[in-house]
Amino acid sequence: MKFEELKAAVLDLDLSDQKRLLLEIISEIMPKACTDEIFLSEIGNFIDEEVVRTYKEQHMNGI
């Protein structure tokens, strides 16, 4: 399977399966992929403090 086919298949999954895939795969890939500062910087861009703050406000900090 080529990358684009794999990407399309993952994007066709429902959201819960996409989340499950990320959680299960990231733990296996990260130790191999996190070998340079540029990659780590790109990953850090996914964790935006404003997004986290907004999520917490919308969900009342888990109350």
Contacts in CASP RR format, 6 or more apart in sequence:
PFRMAT RR
TARGET T0000
AUTHOR 0000-0000-0000
METHOD contacts of the structure
MODEL  1
MKFEELKAAVLDLDLSDQKRLLLEIISEIMPKACTDEIFLSEIGNFIDEE
VVRTYKEQHMNGI
1 9 0 8 1.000
10 18 0 8 1.000
10 21 0 8 1.000
11 18 0 8 1.000
13 21 0 8 1.000
33 39 0 8 1.000
34 40 0 8 1.000
34 43 0 8 1.000
56 62 0 8 1.000
END
